[in-house]
Amino acid sequence: MNNSNKTKPRLRFFEDAPGQRHIVESDQYLYQRPKPSHNVVVIGTGTMGQEHMRVATLLGRAQVHGIFDTQKHSMDIAEANFAEYSDKSLVRYPDLESACNDPAVDALFICTPNYTHFEILQTAIKSGKPIFLEKPMATDLQDAAATEAMARDYSSFIQIGLQYRYKAQYVEAFYEALERASLGDIKTISLSEYRPPFLDKVAQWNKFNSTSGGTLVEKCCHYFDLINLLAQSQPLKVYASGGQAVNFVDLERDGKKSDIDDHAFVVIDYANGTRANFTLNMFCHDFSEELVVSGDRGRLKATEVFSFHQLQGAKATLAIEVGESGPSKTIDVTYPALIEQSGHHGATYFEHIAFVDRLEKKSVSAATPLQGLWSMIVASAAQASIASGGAVDINQFMAANDLAHYVND
Ligand SMILES: NC(=O)c1ccc[n+]([C@@H]2O[C@H](COP(=O)([O-])OP(=O)(O)OC[C@H]3O[C@@H](n4cnc5c(N)ncnc54)[C@H](O)[C@@H]3O)[C@@H](O)[C@H]2O)c1
């Protein structure tokens, strides 16, 4: 039977239904799954590595061939969880070199803690294979800029895990604001995240600035990437106020106290006159994100709410208000439930599509190391502003960090 999956709809609900299991493979047409064309290795099989394993399997265009983690326990759990949805056996590599250089493998996913990214990349890049590198690229700007420079000279490609741009409400917001230009010229951008504290991690690497890069780098690089994309310009000035008010104030490890911020207000002026702000609060009980973009013709509001205490799944909406300029609307935006449930409300699935498309030499829109670097520049400037109490002039900040060559004239 013809196995072209390019035009057929996927009917996953039916293909997985118990009442359809009697349909044998030779009779399958709508239920045929794509045959994976690529083998990938996942390095770091914690929370995010396992999300990539799940999403790659759900998408089905690439399969997880093997895993490597410095903790046997993480590999044991990842393998046990993988066995719940896949009957494929996994290669367990004994070390990083063998994980990176298996000739049967087409691409590498680096999903280890932030402070290990740069070092692991030095080995991974010798493989010449396409690399997916989780965000943030590094914990400091020097390593991030060195990564960007390495990527420019690399014979293959490096994609950064800034997948929030694929969340359903932001895909639609970008379409309205940038492609349809529904709002006219964008003047202001407001983005906020209210959420619970950082989750527990292996060795609690995300509770310390030295191993995470700081909260605004570790988590909020996602939001600065979104703001940079919407502003379509380089930042000129960043002012931020923030600190550690509630979370982990009593957490100590190896004699070191947790020092990560749990709230912040950040204001960004862009070279084209766009002004933006970002609010973070990490001592809330539920998740909510809100983006408001205002132009000279209209306003857009994109929201996402994910409530634990009401056991309510993520719900995203988009509102376009353009007054007398044309139609306004308020809509719910979703991906199919199976895709949303596979991780980060479906964004990771579309990030994988971009990665696999790129493996297949198609042109894609995915986070580049340069965009990853700029998300870190805004985050690092904001952290520097919190530390100094003053606004950070980006030209001076870039010069002080030997990054002046990234500033447009
Ligand atoms: N894109 C996103 O939205 C998103 C979400 C969560 C995490 N992340 C990123 O993913 C990465 C991993 O985060 P996580 O939440 O999975 O953390 P985690 O602590 O749950 O897992 C990290 C895993 O890496 C392993 N590890 C540590 N050092 C290693 C090394 N040198 N070589 C191989 N394995 C090593 C640990 O043993 C652990 O199993 C981080 O960079 C984080 O910022 C991204």
The ligand as a Tripos MOL2 file, in Angstrom:
@<TRIPOS>MOLECULE
LIG
   44    48     1     0     0
SMALL
NO_CHARGES

@<TRIPOS>ATOM
      1 N1         13.3460   24.3500   25.8780 N.am      1 LIG1
      2 C1         12.7270   24.3410   27.0440 C.2       1 LIG1
      3 O1         11.6360   24.8580   27.2100 O.2       1 LIG1
      4 C2         13.4100   23.6830   28.2020 C.ar      1 LIG1
      5 C3         12.6710   23.2130   29.2970 C.ar      1 LIG1
      6 C4         13.3560   22.5730   30.3380 C.ar      1 LIG1
      7 C5         14.7310   22.4530   30.2790 C.ar      1 LIG1
      8 N2         15.4060   22.9440   29.2070 N.ar      1 LIG1
      9 C6         16.8590   22.8560   29.1210 C.3       1 LIG1
     10 O2         17.2290   21.4920   28.9830 O.3       1 LIG1
     11 C7         18.4690   21.2600   29.6630 C.3       1 LIG1
     12 C8         18.2710   20.1250   30.6640 C.3       1 LIG1
     13 O3         17.2880   20.5040   31.6070 O.3       1 LIG1
     14 P1         16.4330   19.4030   32.3850 P.3       1 LIG1
     15 O4         15.2510   20.1260   32.8890 O.co2     1 LIG1
     16 O5         16.2490   18.2030   31.5380 O.co2     1 LIG1
     17 O6         17.4210   19.0680   33.5850 O.3       1 LIG1
     18 P2         17.5150   17.6840   34.4290 P.3       1 LIG1
     19 O7         18.3380   17.9870   35.6300 O.co2     1 LIG1
     20 O8         16.1520   17.1170   34.6010 O.co2     1 LIG1
     21 O9         18.3070   16.7100   33.4360 O.3       1 LIG1
     22 C9         19.6280   16.9410   33.0460 C.3       1 LIG1
     23 C10        20.2850   15.5920   32.7830 C.3       1 LIG1
     24 O10        21.5940   15.8270   32.2590 O.3       1 LIG1
     25 C11        22.4810   14.8930   32.8990 C.3       1 LIG1
     26 N3         23.8610   15.4120   32.8170 N.ar      1 LIG1
     27 C12        24.4710   16.3290   33.6040 C.ar      1 LIG1
     28 N4         25.7290   16.5610   33.1620 N.ar      1 LIG1
     29 C13        25.8990   15.7620   32.0740 C.ar      1 LIG1
     30 C14        26.9700   15.5510   31.1860 C.ar      1 LIG1
     31 N5         28.1280   16.2310   31.3070 N.pl3     1 LIG1
     32 N6         26.8340   14.6460   30.1790 N.ar      1 LIG1
     33 C15        25.6600   13.9380   30.0430 C.ar      1 LIG1
     34 N7         24.6060   14.0970   30.8840 N.ar      1 LIG1
     35 C16        24.7140   15.0120   31.8600 C.ar      1 LIG1
     36 C17        21.9530   14.7720   34.3090 C.3       1 LIG1
     37 O11        22.4170   13.5820   34.9160 O.3       1 LIG1
     38 C18        20.4520   14.7710   34.0630 C.3       1 LIG1
     39 O12        19.9470   13.4680   33.8550 O.3       1 LIG1
     40 C19        18.8640   22.6030   30.2880 C.3       1 LIG1
     41 O13        19.7170   23.2850   29.4250 O.3       1 LIG1
     42 C20        17.5530   23.3450   30.3760 C.3       1 LIG1
     43 O14        17.6900   24.7530   30.3760 O.3       1 LIG1
     44 C21        14.7720   23.5160   28.1720 C.ar      1 LIG1
@<TRIPOS>BOND
     1     1     2 1
     2     2     3 2
     3     2     4 1
     4     4     5 ar
     5     4    44 ar
     6     5     6 ar
     7     6     7 ar
     8     7     8 ar
     9     8     9 1
    10     8    44 ar
    11     9    10 1
    12     9    42 1
    13    10    11 1
    14    11    12 1
    15    11    40 1
    16    12    13 1
    17    13    14 1
    18    14    15 2
    19    14    16 1
    20    14    17 1
    21    17    18 1
    22    18    19 2
    23    18    20 1
    24    18    21 1
    25    21    22 1
    26    22    23 1
    27    23    24 1
    28    23    38 1
    29    24    25 1
    30    25    26 1
    31    25    36 1
    32    26    27 ar
    33    26    35 ar
    34    27    28 ar
    35    28    29 ar
    36    29    30 ar
    37    29    35 ar
    38    30    31 1
    39    30    32 ar
    40    32    33 ar
    41    33    34 ar
    42    34    35 ar
    43    36    37 1
    44    36    38 1
    45    38    39 1
    46    40    41 1
    47    40    42 1
    48    42    43 1
@<TRIPOS>SUBSTRUCTURE
     1 LIG1         1 GROUP 0 **** ****
